[in-house]
Amino acid sequence: MLTLACLMFLLLLTFVVSLLPIRFPRWVYADWQYAKRHGLLDADGNIDQEAYEKHAKGKGFW
């Protein structure tokens, strides 16, 4: 019975934490990784939209 209560508490805690608005680092996102591999980042490490548009010829990331 105690094991079930601990498991339920752990699942509840996981659920509550998943609702928090957590901002992930840039390197987690696939579009940023693609831009980095193809040299499409500006000096601040953000995606350079103009360079990307020239690279993709208006097709989008995927």
C-alpha positions as CSV (number, residue, x, y, z in Angstrom):
1,M,0.0,0.0,0.0
2,L,2.9,2.4,0.8
3,T,4.5,1.6,-2.5
4,L,1.4,2.5,-4.4
5,A,1.1,5.8,-2.4
6,C,4.7,6.7,-3.2
7,L,4.2,5.9,-6.9
8,M,1.1,8.1,-7.0
9,F,2.9,10.9,-5.3
10,L,5.8,10.7,-7.7
11,L,3.4,10.7,-10.7
12,L,1.5,13.7,-9.2
13,L,4.8,15.6,-8.7
14,T,5.9,14.8,-12.2
15,F,2.6,16.0,-13.6
16,V,2.8,19.3,-11.7
17,V,6.3,20.0,-12.8
18,S,5.4,19.3,-16.4
19,L,2.9,22.1,-16.2
20,L,5.5,24.7,-15.4
21,P,6.5,27.1,-18.2
22,I,10.1,25.9,-18.5
23,R,12.2,27.6,-21.2
24,F,14.6,25.1,-22.7
25,P,18.1,26.0,-24.0
26,R,18.3,26.9,-27.7
27,W,20.3,23.8,-28.6
28,V,17.3,21.6,-27.7
29,Y,15.3,22.8,-30.7
30,A,15.8,21.1,-34.1
31,D,15.5,24.4,-36.1
32,W,18.4,25.9,-34.1
33,Q,20.5,22.7,-34.5
34,Y,19.9,22.8,-38.3
35,A,20.9,26.5,-38.5
36,K,24.0,25.9,-36.5
37,R,25.1,23.0,-38.7
38,H,24.6,25.1,-41.8
39,G,26.2,28.3,-40.5
40,L,22.9,30.3,-40.3
41,L,23.4,31.8,-36.9
42,D,24.1,35.5,-36.2
43,A,26.8,36.8,-33.9
44,D,24.5,36.4,-30.8
45,G,23.8,32.7,-31.6
46,N,20.2,33.4,-32.9
47,I,18.9,32.2,-36.2
48,D,19.7,34.8,-38.9
49,Q,16.3,35.0,-40.7
50,E,17.8,36.6,-43.9
51,A,20.5,34.0,-44.2
52,Y,18.0,31.2,-43.6
53,E,15.6,32.5,-46.3
54,K,18.5,32.6,-48.8
55,H,19.5,29.1,-47.8
56,A,16.0,27.6,-47.9
57,K,14.8,29.6,-50.9
58,G,11.5,30.2,-49.1
59,K,10.7,26.5,-48.4
60,G,10.7,26.7,-44.6
61,F,12.7,24.6,-42.1
62,W,11.4,21.2,-43.1
